[in-house]
Amino acid sequence: MKKIYHMAYSIALAITATSGCKKPYLPPVISSNNSYLVIEGLINSGSDSTFIKLTRTVKLSANAAPAPELNAIVTVESDQNTSYPLQEAGNGLYQSASLNLSSAAKYRLRVKTSDNKEYLSDFVEAKDTPDIDSISYSVQNNGVQFSVNSHDPSNNTRYYRWDFDETWQYISYYQSFYKLDNTGYPTYRIYYNGPDNVYNCFATAQSHQVLLGSSAKLTNDVISYAPIDFISAESGKISHGYSIMLRQYALTSRGFAYWQNVKKNTEQLGSIFDAQPSTLQGNIHCISNPAEPVIGFISVSSVKAKRLYVDNHFAGLFVPFYVEPPDAGACPLKAIFIAPEQSFQDRLNKIFSSGDTVLVNALNPPGIPIIVGYTYAWKECVDCRAKQPYGTNTKPVFWPY
């Protein structure tokens, strides 16, 4: 026993000594103050608008959002000496109405910042993006897998990129039928409002995946069932209705290689078996200071889009009734009784004046012909706008019903 005790004591001392000698390691990449220009977006050669986002990198240790680059001059230029200015829209976004560029020319982006530095992309050919043939889905592993199908009869695309917006319907835990009117404060008025319109909400999010496809090794320029996104039943997104707006872009081989590198650096790291991160070699350069890195790649293409709506009934997936948190455990239903009437208004004020609680329904026990009180709950349990994902109760125009 003594031997075991002395061994345990020695190990404890070693752990304590090791812990005491630990020092945080802050590599230069984390503490660096470099503020490099980041250029995001593409030159839309079709009938849609062009959007270019300019931001500056921040220190990894700063835990802050990228800083927008303001008051820049942004211009699209062709190799046939034509130019198209973009207008500043705020928060680092620059935009132009449809350019309808000719595919016979090449184009580049020029940026002049407020400190008189100039940045220039390489000339890039304008690619005509083919239509999306279809968005397909199938039930897999208690979820729905979405895929895209496309082809180019002229065999000129070969390299594809996609992104999407997703919109889904969600509900609150309780549905309110009564309203509290406090315009006559300190006297409150309660009235029947019917099914409240804050029970159903719609949330929208943008994809953050790098979605790529290539037919370069195939005889025909065909993309079949390229995976786009997987929605699990547990997420609740399919339960009450889900819509995906998919956008398709044609890339050059160099643009495809750039996005492959982005994908590897952002989505395929983390284990000892993954590839090591590598430098992103874009096609944008600082002509004022050639040694200054610039982050981004400018492509030129039209954009094709397609929308698909699906829910658990269409998909053939059994999904139990789903409510985004908070759920039953965090949503106790409480009651306020009218009697004694002389203190009813004071009690209403105490419960509802903060705005954190909402009326739900009337208490009308069987056999009693009058309302004896009302139920209420926390706001985030009744108002779908007050809980994550903090959507809107305005139904999108594209929603089927």
Secondary structure, DSSP 8 states (H G I E B T S, - for coil): -HHHHHHHHHHHHHHHHHHHH------HHHH-----EEEEEEEE-SSS-EEEEEEE---GGG----EE--S-EEEEEETTS-EEEEEEEETTEEEES-----TTSEEEEEEE-TTS-EEEE--EE-B----EEEEEEEE-SSEEEEEEEEE-TTS---EEEEEEEEEEEEE-SS---EEEE-TTTTS-EEEE--S-TTSEEEEEEE--S-EEEE-TTSSS-EEEEEEEEEEEGGG-TTTT-EEEEEEEEE--HHHHHHHHHHHHHHHS-SSTTS--------SEEESS-TTS-EE----EE-EEEEEEEE-HHHHT--------SS-GGG---EEEE--SGGGHHHHHHHHHTTS-EEEEEEE--TT--S--EEEEEEHHHH-GGGSTT--BSS--TT---
